[in-house]
């Protein structure tokens, strides 16, 4: 079977799954959290320090990766995509190179530059949102201060490290971009679906989830993670601003986690009032746990 036919078959199979998730993703409204993360970050100056302390190395990394990717991969990928996309090839190629760059920047930065800083941001938002009990499962808290200022020594290792399997899976889906326009859109959705749960790695750690619990939690919230991950990925594809959005997406993920925790508390109170027959509500498109 020609490679183009294989790509089309793969696209059709993924399209069925994406269509089934699309409506539920919109209903979940979790696509709003990355936007809320931007607003929240700008309004809370205590969250700026983890960003400003890493700004110089992150800026250098981003400029270096994007410049290198456009210098060495834009032309060959553009030529290749021209055969299937025609005059629209430049659109798909730009989106593809930016997406590739974002994946590389995120992987390298989380491994070597900002992992601890993102953990501080995530925990700081949870503290601001009155989730100190949850945060205390992963680090010491100071008696005074607010947000990041209350964070003490970490008791657990931060975010899960980048694995080679993740980048391999990423590049395996690159052939979808051979399909004019819709292929690139599908590629972004698929990557958003895969990357969405990664923003809650710290949350799963604080909840002390086992692998099976984490998998069940994610499976029950596939539409919500698709919506969040897609918007987060699109924001991080913006050149020069991807550093900023890496932090604000983390803020958005923490706000989502805080809302789920508050939902659990509300449900617990309602169950106490109603007795064992009380109904379980949905929190942001998914049942809280």
C-alpha positions in Angstrom: 0.0 0.0 0.0 1.4 3.4 -1.0 2.5 5.6 1.9 -0.2 8.2 1.0 -2.9 5.6 1.3 -1.6 4.5 4.7 -1.6 8.1 5.9 -5.2 8.5 4.6 -6.3 5.3 6.4 -4.7 6.4 9.6 -6.4 9.8 9.3 -9.8 8.2 8.8 -9.4 6.0 11.8 -8.3 9.0 14.0 -11.0 11.2 12.5 -13.7 8.8 13.8 -12.3 9.1 17.3 -11.8 12.8 17.1 -15.4 13.4 15.9 -16.7 11.4 18.8 -14.7 13.5 21.3 -15.3 16.9 19.6 -18.8 17.6 21.0 -17.9 16.4 24.4 -14.7 18.4 24.4 -16.7 21.6 23.7 -19.2 20.8 26.4 -16.4 20.3 29.0 -15.3 23.9 28.5 -11.8 22.9 29.6 -10.5 24.7 26.5 -11.0 27.9 28.6 -8.5 27.0 31.2 -5.4 27.9 29.1 -7.0 31.3 28.6 -7.9 31.7 32.2 -4.3 30.7 33.0 -3.0 33.8 31.1 -5.3 36.1 32.9 -4.6 34.6 36.3 -0.8 34.7 35.7 -0.9 38.4 34.8 -3.0 39.2 37.9 -0.8 37.3 40.4 2.7 38.8 40.5 3.9 36.2 42.9 3.8 33.7 40.0 6.2 35.8 37.9 9.4 35.0 39.7 9.6 31.4 38.5 9.3 32.7 35.0 11.7 35.6 35.2 14.4 33.5 36.8 14.4 31.2 33.8 13.6 33.8 31.0 17.2 34.1 29.6 18.0 30.4 29.1 14.5 29.7 27.9 14.6 32.6 25.4 18.0 31.3 24.1 16.7 27.8 23.8 13.5 28.9 21.9 15.3 31.1 19.4 17.9 28.5 18.8 15.5 25.7 18.2 13.1 27.7 16.0 15.9 29.2 13.9 17.6 25.8 13.4 14.3 24.1 12.5 13.4 26.7 9.9 16.9 26.8 8.5 17.3 23.1 8.1 13.8 21.5 7.9 11.5 24.1 6.3 12.6 23.8 2.7 12.7 20.0 2.5 9.4 19.6 4.2 7.9 22.3 2.1 9.0 20.6 -1.1 7.6 17.3 0.1 4.3 18.8 1.1 4.0 20.7 -2.2 3.3 17.4 -3.9 0.1 16.8 -1.9 -0.9 20.2 -0.7 -0.1 22.3 -3.8 0.0 26.1 -3.2 -1.2 25.6 0.4 2.0 23.8 1.3 3.6 26.8 2.9 0.7 26.9 5.5 1.0 23.3 6.4 4.8 23.6 6.5 4.9 26.6 8.8 2.4 24.9 11.2 4.5 21.7 11.0 7.8 23.3 11.8 6.3 25.4 14.6 4.7 22.3 16.1 8.0 20.3 15.8 9.9 23.2 17.4 7.3 23.5 20.3 7.7 19.8 21.0 11.5 20.0 21.1 11.5 23.2 23.2 9.0 21.7 25.7 11.0 18.4 26.0 14.4 20.1 26.4 13.1 22.9 28.8 11.2 20.5 31.1 14.2 18.2 31.3 17.0 20.8 31.8 15.6 24.2 32.6 12.1 24.8 34.0 10.9 21.6 35.6 11.3 22.9 39.2 9.9 26.3 38.2 6.8 24.8 36.7 6.3 22.7 39.8 6.5 25.9 41.9 3.9 27.6 39.7 1.5 24.7 39.8 1.8 24.4 43.6 1.6 28.2 44.0 -1.7 28.3 42.2 -3.1 25.5 44.3 -2.1 27.4 47.5 -3.7 30.6 46.1 -6.9 28.5 45.5 -7.0 27.2 49.0 -5.8 23.7 48.2 -3.0 23.7 50.8 -3.9 20.2 52.0 -3.3 18.8 48.6 0.0 20.7 48.2 1.2 19.5 51.6 1.3 16.0 50.2 4.2 16.9 48.0 6.1 19.7 49.9 6.5 21.6 53.1 4.4 24.8 53.5 5.5 27.9 55.3 3.1 29.3 58.0 2.9 32.7 56.4 2.9 34.2 52.9 0.8 33.6 49.8 1.0 31.5 46.7 4.6 30.7 45.8 5.8 32.6 48.9 4.4 29.8 51.1 6.2 27.0 49.3 8.9 25.2 51.2 11.1 22.2 50.6 9.7 19.7 48.0 9.0 16.3 49.5 8.4 14.6 46.1 10.2 14.8 42.9 8.6 17.2 40.4 7.0 16.6 37.0 7.5 13.3 35.2 10.5 13.5 33.0 10.3 13.5 29.2 10.5 10.0 27.7 11.9 9.0 24.3 8.6 7.2 23.5 6.7 10.5 23.6 8.8 12.2 20.9 8.8 8.9 18.8 5.0 8.9 18.9 5.0 12.6 18.0 7.0 12.0 14.8 5.1 8.9 13.9 2.0 11.2 13.4 3.9 13.7 11.2 2.8 12.0 7.9 -0.8 13.3 8.6 0.4 16.6 7.4 0.5 15.1 3.9 -3.2 15.5 3.8 -4.1 19.0 2.7 -5.2 21.4 5.5 -7.4 18.8 7.4 -4.3 16.6 8.0 -2.5 19.5 9.8 -5.7 20.2 11.9 -6.0 16.5 12.8 -2.3 16.4 13.7 -2.8 19.3 16.2 -5.9 17.7 17.7 -4.1 14.3 18.1 -1.1 15.9 19.7 -3.4 18.0 22.0 -5.1 14.8 23.1 -1.8 13.1 23.9 -0.2 16.1 25.6 -3.2 17.2 27.7 -2.8 14.8 30.5 0.9 15.7 30.8 -0.1 19.1 32.3 -1.6 17.2 35.3 1.5 15.1 36.0 2.1 17.1 39.2 -1.6 16.8 40.2 -1.4 13.0 39.8 1.7 13.0 41.9 0.1 15.0 44.7 -2.9 12.7 44.6 -0.5 9.7 44.9 -2.2 8.0 42.0 -0.9 4.6 40.9 -0.5 4.0 37.2 -3.9 2.2 37.0 -5.6 5.1 38.9 -4.0 7.7 36.6 -5.1 5.8 33.5 -8.7 5.5 34.7 -8.8 9.1 35.7 -7.5 10.2 32.2 -9.8 7.8 30.3 -12.8 9.2 32.1 -11.8 12.7 31.0 -10.6 12.2 27.4 -12.8 15.0 25.9 -11.7 17.4 28.6 -8.0 16.7 28.1 -8.4 16.9 24.3 -9.9 20.4 24.7 -7.3 21.6 27.1 -4.3 20.0 25.4 -5.3 21.3 21.9 -5.6 25.0 23.0 -2.4 24.7 25.1 -0.5 23.3 22.2 -1.8 26.0 19.8 -0.6 28.7 22.3 2.8 27.1 22.6 3.2 27.1 18.8 3.3 30.9 18.8 6.9 32.0 18.1 8.7 33.9 20.9 5.7 33.6 23.2 5.9 29.8 23.8 8.0 30.4 26.9 5.3 32.5 28.4 2.5 30.1 27.4 4.4 27.1 28.9 3.9 28.8 32.2 0.4 30.0 31.7 -0.7 26.6 30.5 0.6 25.2 33.8 -1.4 27.9 35.6 -4.5 26.8 33.7 -3.9 23.2 34.5 -3.5 24.1 38.2 -6.8 26.0 38.1 -8.5 23.1 36.6 -7.1 20.8 39.3 -8.2 23.2 42.0 -11.7 23.3 40.6 -11.9 19.5 40.6 -10.7 19.5 44.2 -13.3 22.0 45.2 -15.9 19.9 43.3 -14.9 16.9 45.4 -15.4 18.9 48.6 -18.8 20.1 47.4 -19.9 16.6 46.5 -18.7 15.3 49.9 -20.8 18.0 51.7 -23.9 17.2 49.5 -23.5 13.5 50.0 -23.4 14.1 53.8 -26.6 16.2 53.5 -28.5 13.9 51.1 -27.3 10.5 52.5 -26.0 7.6 50.4 -28.5 8.1 47.7 -27.1 11.5 46.6 -26.3 12.0 43.0 -22.8 12.5 41.8 -22.3 15.7 39.8 -19.9 16.5 37.0 -17.0 18.9 37.4 -15.8 20.6 34.3 -17.0 17.9 31.9 -15.9 15.0 34.1 -16.8 13.3 37.3 -14.5 14.5 40.1 -12.4 11.9 42.0 
